[in-house]
Amino acid sequence: MSNIIIKQATETEIPVIEGILLDTVNWLNEMDQPLWSVNEVKWDTLSKNYEISNFYIAYMDGNPTGCMALVDYDPFFWPDVKRGESLFIHKLAVTKSARKSGVADALMDFFKKQGTERGVKTLRLDTHALRPKLRAFYERHGFVFVKVKVFKGDRHTAFYIYILPDSVLVQNKSSWNTIADDFFGVTALPTYGCLCPTEDELHLFPELNGKKVIDIGCGSGHSLRWCGDHGADELWGLDMSDKQLENAARYLGENGYNPKLFCSPMENDSGLPRDYFDVAYSIYAIGWTVDLLGTFKLIASYLKSGGIFIFSWDHPFLHCVDVDGERLVFSGSYYEAEPFTFRTGIPDGGVPLTLMNRRLSDYINALATAGFAVERVVEETDKETLERDTEFSSAYYAPCKAKRFPMSIVVKARKL
Ligand SMILES: C[S@@+](CC[C@H](N)C(=O)[O-])C[C@H]1O[C@@H](n2cnc3c(N)ncnc32)[C@H](O)[C@@H]1O
């Protein structure tokens, strides 16, 4: 097993950095996939954009095998991101002899660790948009594609972002603890979401008699009670908020149930049993995850083969549409993947919660990668809203919007 050590570079290591980058230039040229010119990787050129302390070198068994530059400001590629808000990686390179040795993975892990230590919420990178293998490498490391931009007429550049879980989860947990009582039973089965058909109409759940169910982001436990009332044999709930779980334990206990409740972010392996549950579901909670694919993979692991997973969340169009007088305007961007923070609840202007928007394809593709077959996607508004007259209003979940597009998505999938 090789020993990989990553160190911040010093002035004396400038030739080492040049050597690694030149090796990569030559290797990529050999493969007819040029990325940088020889001149671009000389320190005279690099020093126009980087300090030596920006560079980190990976030594494998004492030999220099990879490097990267980490900077806290990138106004050329990310002009809207203020200095210190994010960490950016540039000039990631691994020598030809060290390819497939784990050096690139080690550098990416180190990048994440640096982001956490520096207290930023996100990591960002840009890469060649027309190099699928390179993009797959970053996606495998959890980076989420944001957009493609073409520079200088033909430089197709793909932008990626990674949310550092700890920064967001610590804040969201504290905020959910504060607002738990405001969300007591607010969205729970048979309700899937706002102005959308309920389970009583959709019949997505299988017969629950004797079944084991797990609620991901169970909140106050009202959906678990619905499952219990429909015959489920074992009720399990997972939530990151201890206050929500305290409410759920009390509420379910008062109603004669004895659930097993786990306090953990859904992104983490919390020790829930594997291949155990018949049904996993999540009512208006899955969108809070900072790692959609990782969360879906964990949920798949909890389910028996053939087990059902159902979730509901805001329809991805919702954040793009505003009301302007008596018109709906498409004012946002469906592609916007930046995490954003808003405040909710009382007192003092509320508590901060951080979220990111996702496209419908993000959910469906992540389900497929996690080993699910999608059985049904519901994009509907309830009959009552469609039939009644509605006034234009600027509310987020306004009936005038619901008459034209669904407020929520509900997805049913089966573990393969
Ligand atoms: C709107 S409530 C869900 C309501 C609940 N599903 C029900 O049926 O009553 C959202 C819940 O997600 C939880 N949550 C948010 N982020 C989470 C995360 N990363 N992991 C686990 N739970 C999370 C919150 O604590 C909150 O209880």
PDBQT file of the ligand as one rigid body, heavy atoms in Angstrom, charges set to zero:
ROOT
HETATM    1  C1  LIG A 501     -40.894  19.699   6.712  1.00  0.00    +0.000 C 
HETATM    2  S1  LIG A 501     -40.186  18.653   7.906  1.00  0.00    +0.000 S 
HETATM    3  C2  LIG A 501     -40.753  17.045   7.433  1.00  0.00    +0.000 C 
HETATM    4  C3  LIG A 501     -42.104  16.638   7.922  1.00  0.00    +0.000 C 
HETATM    5  C4  LIG A 501     -42.215  15.161   8.176  1.00  0.00    +0.000 C 
HETATM    6  N1  LIG A 501     -41.672  14.374   7.079  1.00  0.00    +0.000 N 
HETATM    7  C5  LIG A 501     -43.640  14.726   8.432  1.00  0.00    +0.000 C 
HETATM    8  O1  LIG A 501     -44.118  13.869   7.676  1.00  0.00    +0.000 OA
HETATM    9  O2  LIG A 501     -44.245  15.168   9.392  1.00  0.00    +0.000 OA
HETATM   10  C6  LIG A 501     -38.497  18.565   7.403  1.00  0.00    +0.000 C 
HETATM   11  C7  LIG A 501     -37.663  17.753   8.379  1.00  0.00    +0.000 C 
HETATM   12  O3  LIG A 501     -36.420  17.457   7.784  1.00  0.00    +0.000 OA
HETATM   13  C8  LIG A 501     -35.448  17.465   8.816  1.00  0.00    +0.000 C 
HETATM   14  N2  LIG A 501     -34.122  17.625   8.174  1.00  0.00    +0.000 N 
HETATM   15  C9  LIG A 501     -33.630  18.708   7.532  1.00  0.00    +0.000 A 
HETATM   16  N3  LIG A 501     -32.406  18.440   7.043  1.00  0.00    +0.000 NA
HETATM   17  C10 LIG A 501     -32.135  17.150   7.375  1.00  0.00    +0.000 A 
HETATM   18  C11 LIG A 501     -31.032  16.294   7.132  1.00  0.00    +0.000 A 
HETATM   19  N4  LIG A 501     -29.984  16.708   6.426  1.00  0.00    +0.000 N 
HETATM   20  N5  LIG A 501     -31.082  15.045   7.636  1.00  0.00    +0.000 NA
HETATM   21  C12 LIG A 501     -32.145  14.616   8.370  1.00  0.00    +0.000 A 
HETATM   22  N6  LIG A 501     -33.220  15.386   8.611  1.00  0.00    +0.000 NA
HETATM   23  C13 LIG A 501     -33.227  16.640   8.113  1.00  0.00    +0.000 A 
HETATM   24  C14 LIG A 501     -35.826  18.617   9.688  1.00  0.00    +0.000 C 
HETATM   25  O4  LIG A 501     -35.264  18.521  10.985  1.00  0.00    +0.000 OA
HETATM   26  C15 LIG A 501     -37.338  18.493   9.679  1.00  0.00    +0.000 C 
HETATM   27  O5  LIG A 501     -37.777  17.737  10.753  1.00  0.00    +0.000 OA
ENDROOT
TORSDOF 0
